[in-house]
Structure formats: C-alpha cells, structure tokens
Amino acid sequence: MAVISISSQDQFTELTTTKAGDKLLVLYFYTSWAEPCVAVGKVVEALSEERCNKDVVFLSISAEEHVEISELFEVSSVPYFIFIRSGTILKELSGADPKEFVKILNQLNAGDSGANTNTEKADGDAPGSPLTGNDDEPEEAEETEEQLNERLKKLTQAAPVMLFMKGTPSEPKCGFSRQMVGILREHQIRFGFFDILKDENVRQGLKKFSEWPTFPQLYINGEFQGGLDIIKESLEEDPEFFQHTLSS
C-alpha cells in the first residue's frame, strides 16, 4: 500500500479510526526543509511498496502544515514515527535511523512488539524527541557526557535554524521563548525547535555546550547565535541578520 499523504485533519481522523480496523498504522511526521526527512521519506516509500507490508497503513504528515495533529502526539522534532494498532500507540521512534525503523516495523508487522501495549518511545541515531518511559519500565542506562554532546551536536544541526525553547511555538512556556518565536515568524524564518522542558539532559547539557546559561537559544547552521537579547541586538545592527547568517 502506497504512503498516504494527509491533507486534512478530517482525512486523518477517518483513516485512523473508521478505516483502520486492526491494521498496523505508521504515522510519519516530517517537514519539507529538514534534510534527514528527505532520505527517510524515500525509505518509507520503498517499504510501503513491499509485499510483506501490504496490510500496513503508512501515513505521511507534514508537522508544520498539520500542527494540530503534531501537538496531539506531542511531536517536537522530525523525522518522527508513531506505530499504532487498534487505537493503541505501540511504539514511537524519534530520529532518522532507517535500521531502527525497519526493525520496529518488522517486529510489529509480525505481531511481536517486544513490549506491552503502553507507549514506548525509542531514540534513533539522529536527533529527535526525548525518551519518555513508563514508571514500570526498566530504567535506561545513563547518558555519558560524550554521548550527550554527540546528541546535542546532531540536535543543533537538525535544521538550518534551530530554536531550543520552553514549550512549543504554538504554546510557549515562557515570555522569552514566545518573543523569540514571534521574531522568527515576523522575519518569515522557517525553523526547527526542541522543547527543553521534555529532556533535562538536553536542558542542562546545552548550557555547557553553548556556554550560555539561559533559554531560549538559537542556532543557525549548527552555530550558536545567542539568546533573545543578542538576537534583538543583532537585528538592530543588521536588519538582514538572518539572511546573512544563513548564507554565510
């Protein structure tokens, strides 16, 4: 079955409820500008055409165009996958790791999830949303400083413009984050974001990584640009700051 591109919330609701039945649903959240999504999208398309996946329903969802769906599943970065059967989320995968995606797809398509029916999130090699385990799940191994720094490096490069903020663009959790989102939108800058309230390792690690103690933090082409005040000052000095920095 070919990948179905979601064009409206009504279509999404129909496909995931009345028409889904007990089929395995794979929700693939992406954006057109995030480079990792290009390669991952091709993998999803190829897998959807394989005979062994003929009963799997693959849905591709633009995280930017369908914000209400993204917020429903708390998607804070892309690529992001959610595996559902009979209205139950079986697994969630953040990041652009095709091997991990194929592994989970094969397990669930074969009816062997390797997990209970509670939500389970996996973290791929590429940047994505933080892990959120259940209270009765085994505790995961602590992330070493080297592993965290590598993850932070990938996160800061996940999009040409990356904003690390409190909350989401549609629901900022602090006034400074709200102002930064407003500035980016005012200048029509497309940006990726990461909600630091969902990952304490990222929240604390990024302070050391950027040598900047507060949030929001803005990265352009993987380089730290500053917090709210510095971005405001940069725009006062150069109204074309974003364009010049992106092209440098």
C-alpha positions in Angstrom: 0.0 0.0 0.0 1.5 3.3 -1.0 2.1 6.1 1.5 -0.9 8.3 2.0 -0.2 11.9 2.4 -2.5 13.6 4.9 -4.2 16.7 3.6 -6.7 17.5 6.4 -7.5 16.6 10.0 -10.8 15.1 8.9 -8.9 12.7 6.5 -6.5 11.8 9.3 -9.4 11.0 11.7 -11.2 8.9 9.1 -8.1 6.9 8.2 -7.0 6.3 11.8 -10.4 5.4 13.2 -13.2 4.2 10.9 -11.0 2.7 8.2 -8.1 1.5 10.3 -9.6 -1.6 11.9 -6.9 -3.7 13.4 -4.3 -2.8 10.8 -0.9 -1.5 11.8 -0.7 2.2 11.3 2.6 4.0 10.8 2.5 7.8 11.2 5.5 9.5 9.7 5.9 13.2 10.7 8.2 15.3 8.5 8.9 18.8 7.2 10.0 19.7 3.7 13.1 21.6 4.8 14.6 19.1 7.3 17.4 17.3 5.4 17.1 14.0 7.4 13.4 13.7 6.2 14.4 13.5 2.6 16.3 10.2 2.9 13.9 8.8 5.5 10.9 9.6 3.2 12.4 7.5 0.4 12.8 4.6 2.8 9.2 4.8 4.0 8.0 5.0 0.4 10.1 1.9 -0.6 8.9 -0.1 2.4 5.2 0.7 1.8 5.5 -0.9 -1.7 6.9 -4.2 -0.3 4.5 -7.1 -0.4 5.1 -8.0 3.3 3.8 -4.6 4.2 0.6 -4.8 2.1 -1.6 -4.6 5.2 0.3 -1.8 6.9 -1.2 1.7 6.5 1.6 4.4 6.1 0.5 8.0 6.6 2.9 10.9 6.0 2.0 14.1 7.9 3.7 17.5 7.5 4.4 18.6 11.1 4.2 22.2 10.0 1.0 22.1 7.9 -0.9 20.0 10.4 0.2 21.5 13.8 -3.0 20.2 15.5 -2.0 16.6 14.7 1.6 17.2 15.7 0.5 18.6 19.0 -1.9 15.8 19.6 1.0 13.4 19.6 3.5 15.9 21.2 5.8 15.8 18.2 8.7 18.2 18.8 11.2 17.2 16.1 11.3 15.4 12.8 11.6 12.7 11.5 9.2 11.1 14.0 7.3 7.8 13.7 4.4 6.5 15.7 3.2 2.9 15.4 -0.5 2.3 16.2 -2.8 -0.6 16.2 -6.5 -0.7 17.3 -6.2 2.8 18.7 -3.2 2.0 20.9 0.3 3.5 20.5 2.7 0.6 20.4 6.0 2.4 19.8 7.4 5.8 19.0 10.7 6.5 17.2 12.5 9.8 17.0 15.3 10.3 14.5 16.5 9.3 11.1 17.7 5.8 11.7 16.4 3.6 8.9 17.7 0.4 10.5 15.8 1.0 13.7 12.7 1.9 11.8 12.8 -1.3 9.8 13.5 -3.3 12.9 10.4 -1.9 14.7 8.2 -2.2 11.6 9.1 -5.9 11.1 8.5 -6.7 14.8 5.1 -5.1 14.9 4.0 -6.3 11.5 4.8 -9.8 12.6 2.7 -9.3 15.7 5.8 -9.3 18.0 6.2 -5.9 19.5 8.6 -7.0 22.2 6.7 -4.6 24.5 3.4 -4.2 26.3 0.6 -2.0 25.0 1.8 1.0 26.9 3.5 3.8 24.9 7.2 3.0 24.3 9.5 5.6 22.7 12.7 4.6 21.0 15.5 7.0 20.2 17.2 6.8 16.9 20.8 7.8 15.9 19.6 11.1 14.5 18.1 13.9 16.7 14.5 13.6 17.8 12.2 13.9 20.8 13.4 12.9 24.2 12.7 9.4 25.7 9.7 9.2 27.9 9.4 5.9 29.7 6.6 4.5 31.8 7.1 4.2 35.6 7.1 0.4 35.4 9.6 0.1 32.6 13.2 -0.7 33.4 15.4 2.3 34.0 17.6 3.2 31.0 21.3 3.5 31.2 22.6 7.0 32.0 23.8 9.0 29.0 27.5 9.7 29.2 28.8 13.3 28.6 30.3 12.2 25.3 27.0 10.6 24.2 25.1 13.7 25.2 27.5 16.1 23.4 27.1 14.0 20.3 23.3 14.1 20.6 23.4 17.9 21.2 25.6 18.4 18.1 23.1 16.5 16.0 20.2 18.4 17.5 21.7 21.8 16.8 22.2 20.7 13.2 18.8 19.2 12.7 17.6 22.2 10.8 19.3 25.3 9.3 17.6 27.3 12.1 17.1 25.5 15.4 15.4 27.0 18.4 15.8 25.5 21.8 12.9 26.8 23.8 10.5 26.2 26.7 7.3 24.7 25.2 6.4 24.7 21.5 5.9 27.6 19.0 2.2 27.3 19.3 2.3 27.1 23.1 5.5 28.7 24.6 6.0 28.2 28.3 7.8 31.4 28.9 7.7 35.0 27.7 11.2 35.0 26.3 10.5 31.9 24.2 7.3 33.5 23.0 9.2 36.6 21.9 11.8 34.6 20.0 9.1 32.7 18.1 7.5 36.0 17.3 10.8 37.4 15.9 11.4 34.3 13.7 7.8 34.4 12.4 8.0 38.2 11.8 11.0 37.7 9.6 9.4 34.6 7.9 12.2 32.3 9.0 11.4 28.6 8.9 12.8 26.9 11.9 13.0 23.6 13.8 12.5 23.6 17.5 13.2 21.5 20.6 11.2 21.7 23.8 13.9 21.6 26.5 11.3 21.0 29.2 10.9 17.5 27.9 14.5 16.5 28.3 16.5 17.5 31.4 19.8 16.2 29.9 19.4 18.5 26.9 18.3 21.4 29.1 21.4 21.2 31.4 23.8 19.9 28.8 23.1 22.7 26.3 24.0 25.3 28.8 27.6 23.9 28.9 27.6 23.0 25.2 26.8 26.6 24.2 28.4 28.3 27.2 25.1 30.1 27.7 23.0 29.7 30.9 19.5 30.6 29.8 16.8 29.8 27.2 15.7 30.3 24.5 18.9 29.5 22.5 19.1 30.0 18.7 21.4 28.0 16.4 21.9 28.8 12.7 23.8 26.3 10.5 24.8 24.5 13.7 26.4 27.6 15.2 25.1 29.2 18.4 23.9 32.7 17.8 22.6 33.7 21.2 19.6 34.2 23.4 16.7 36.7 22.9 18.7 39.9 23.8 21.6 39.0 21.5 19.3 38.2 18.6 17.4 41.5 19.1 20.8 43.4 19.1 21.9 41.5 16.0 18.8 42.6 14.2 19.1 46.2 15.3 22.7 46.2 13.9 21.8 44.3 10.7 18.1 44.0 9.7 19.2 41.2 7.3 20.9 39.3 10.1 19.1 36.0 9.4 19.6 36.1 5.7 23.3 37.0 6.0 23.9 34.4 8.7 22.1 31.6 6.8 24.1 32.3 3.6 27.5 32.6 5.3 
